[in-house]
Amino acid sequence: MPKDPQLDRIRRRRMRYAERKLKEAQQRLGRAERSILHWSRILADLRYERTRAIQPPLWPEDETTVDN
């Protein structure tokens, strides 16, 4: 069966196109993963700050001044 040079060109072009699309999708996935990590850290920091801001003291203030 003889090889058709036009079919080879079409296959190579489709292969390059598929490889480029795969690379772009991988880059988008990487950016999305980094974005998720970034925003989850910010959210965790904000939740921690809110917890620290509303946490009541563990013991009354007058007991700490008497002991010192």
PyRosetta script that sets phi, psi and omega in degrees:
from pyrosetta import init, pose_from_sequence

init()
pose = pose_from_sequence("MPKDPQLDRIRRRRMRYAERKLKEAQQRLGRAERSILHWSRILADLRYERTRAIQPPLWPEDETTVDN")
pose.set_psi(1, 116.9)
pose.set_omega(1, -177.9)
pose.set_phi(2, -70.9)
pose.set_psi(2, 147.2)
pose.set_omega(2, 178.2)
pose.set_phi(3, -82.7)
pose.set_psi(3, 136.7)
pose.set_omega(3, 178.4)
pose.set_phi(4, -96.3)
pose.set_psi(4, 115.8)
pose.set_omega(4, -178.1)
pose.set_phi(5, -62.6)
pose.set_psi(5, -28.8)
pose.set_omega(5, -179.9)
pose.set_phi(6, -69.6)
pose.set_psi(6, -39.2)
pose.set_omega(6, 177.3)
pose.set_phi(7, -65.6)
pose.set_psi(7, -38.0)
pose.set_omega(7, 177.5)
pose.set_phi(8, -62.2)
pose.set_psi(8, -42.6)
pose.set_omega(8, 178.3)
pose.set_phi(9, -62.8)
pose.set_psi(9, -41.8)
pose.set_omega(9, 180.0)
pose.set_phi(10, -64.1)
pose.set_psi(10, -43.2)
pose.set_omega(10, 179.0)
pose.set_phi(11, -63.7)
pose.set_psi(11, -43.3)
pose.set_omega(11, 179.2)
pose.set_phi(12, -62.9)
pose.set_psi(12, -41.6)
pose.set_omega(12, 179.4)
pose.set_phi(13, -64.0)
pose.set_psi(13, -44.8)
pose.set_omega(13, 178.5)
pose.set_phi(14, -63.7)
pose.set_psi(14, -37.4)
pose.set_omega(14, 178.5)
pose.set_phi(15, -64.6)
pose.set_psi(15, -45.5)
pose.set_omega(15, 178.1)
pose.set_phi(16, -61.6)
pose.set_psi(16, -41.8)
pose.set_omega(16, 179.6)
pose.set_phi(17, -62.6)
pose.set_psi(17, -45.7)
pose.set_omega(17, -179.9)
pose.set_phi(18, -64.7)
pose.set_psi(18, -41.0)
pose.set_omega(18, 178.2)
pose.set_phi(19, -64.1)
pose.set_psi(19, -41.3)
pose.set_omega(19, 178.9)
pose.set_phi(20, -64.4)
pose.set_psi(20, -43.4)
pose.set_omega(20, 179.2)
pose.set_phi(21, -64.9)
pose.set_psi(21, -38.7)
pose.set_omega(21, 177.0)
pose.set_phi(22, -62.9)
pose.set_psi(22, -45.1)
pose.set_omega(22, 179.6)
pose.set_phi(23, -62.0)
pose.set_psi(23, -42.8)
pose.set_omega(23, 178.7)
pose.set_phi(24, -63.1)
pose.set_psi(24, -41.4)
pose.set_omega(24, 179.7)
pose.set_phi(25, -65.4)
pose.set_psi(25, -39.7)
pose.set_omega(25, 177.9)
pose.set_phi(26, -64.7)
pose.set_psi(26, -38.7)
pose.set_omega(26, 177.9)
pose.set_phi(27, -65.7)
pose.set_psi(27, -42.0)
pose.set_omega(27, 177.2)
pose.set_phi(28, -62.0)
pose.set_psi(28, -41.4)
pose.set_omega(28, 178.7)
pose.set_phi(29, -62.7)
pose.set_psi(29, -43.4)
pose.set_omega(29, 178.6)
pose.set_phi(30, -61.8)
pose.set_psi(30, -43.3)
pose.set_omega(30, 177.8)
pose.set_phi(31, -64.1)
pose.set_psi(31, -40.7)
pose.set_omega(31, 179.8)
pose.set_phi(32, -64.6)
pose.set_psi(32, -41.5)
pose.set_omega(32, 179.1)
pose.set_phi(33, -64.5)
pose.set_psi(33, -42.1)
pose.set_omega(33, 178.3)
pose.set_phi(34, -65.4)
pose.set_psi(34, -37.6)
pose.set_omega(34, 178.3)
pose.set_phi(35, -65.4)
pose.set_psi(35, -42.5)
pose.set_omega(35, 177.8)
pose.set_phi(36, -61.8)
pose.set_psi(36, -44.8)
pose.set_omega(36, 179.4)
pose.set_phi(37, -62.7)
pose.set_psi(37, -43.8)
pose.set_omega(37, -179.3)
pose.set_phi(38, -60.3)
pose.set_psi(38, -51.1)
pose.set_omega(38, -175.7)
pose.set_phi(39, -72.5)
pose.set_psi(39, -29.5)
pose.set_omega(39, 176.8)
pose.set_phi(40, -68.9)
pose.set_psi(40, -34.3)
pose.set_omega(40, 175.5)
pose.set_phi(41, -66.9)
pose.set_psi(41, -42.8)
pose.set_omega(41, 178.5)
pose.set_phi(42, -62.4)
pose.set_psi(42, -44.3)
pose.set_omega(42, 179.4)
pose.set_phi(43, -62.8)
pose.set_psi(43, -41.9)
pose.set_omega(43, 178.3)
pose.set_phi(44, -63.1)
pose.set_psi(44, -41.3)
pose.set_omega(44, 177.5)
pose.set_phi(45, -61.9)
pose.set_psi(45, -43.4)
pose.set_omega(45, -179.9)
pose.set_phi(46, -65.8)
pose.set_psi(46, -40.2)
pose.set_omega(46, 177.7)
pose.set_phi(47, -64.8)
pose.set_psi(47, -39.3)
pose.set_omega(47, 179.4)
pose.set_phi(48, -65.9)
pose.set_psi(48, -42.4)
pose.set_omega(48, 178.4)
pose.set_phi(49, -62.4)
pose.set_psi(49, -41.2)
pose.set_omega(49, -179.9)
pose.set_phi(50, -65.2)
pose.set_psi(50, -40.3)
pose.set_omega(50, 178.1)
pose.set_phi(51, -63.0)
pose.set_psi(51, -43.7)
pose.set_omega(51, 179.5)
pose.set_phi(52, -65.7)
pose.set_psi(52, -34.9)
pose.set_omega(52, -176.3)
pose.set_phi(53, -71.8)
pose.set_psi(53, -32.2)
pose.set_omega(53, -175.7)
pose.set_phi(54, -104.8)
pose.set_psi(54, 1.3)
pose.set_omega(54, -179.1)
pose.set_phi(55, -71.5)
pose.set_psi(55, 126.8)
pose.set_omega(55, 178.1)
pose.set_phi(56, -72.1)
pose.set_psi(56, 157.8)
pose.set_omega(56, 177.2)
pose.set_phi(57, -62.8)
pose.set_psi(57, 150.9)
pose.set_omega(57, -176.9)
pose.set_phi(58, -77.1)
pose.set_psi(58, -25.2)
pose.set_omega(58, 176.4)
pose.set_phi(59, -145.6)
pose.set_psi(59, 157.3)
pose.set_omega(59, -177.7)
pose.set_phi(60, -63.2)
pose.set_psi(60, 152.5)
pose.set_omega(60, -178.0)
pose.set_phi(61, -66.6)
pose.set_psi(61, -35.7)
pose.set_omega(61, -175.3)
pose.set_phi(62, -67.7)
pose.set_psi(62, -29.5)
pose.set_omega(62, 177.9)
pose.set_phi(63, -68.2)
pose.set_psi(63, -35.9)
pose.set_omega(63, -178.2)
pose.set_phi(64, -71.4)
pose.set_psi(64, -33.0)
pose.set_omega(64, -179.2)
pose.set_phi(65, -76.4)
pose.set_psi(65, -29.5)
pose.set_omega(65, -179.8)
pose.set_phi(66, -71.9)
pose.set_psi(66, -38.9)
pose.set_omega(66, -177.1)
pose.set_phi(67, -70.0)
pose.set_psi(67, -28.7)
pose.set_omega(67, -176.6)
pose.set_phi(68, -83.4)
pose.dump_pdb("model.pdb")
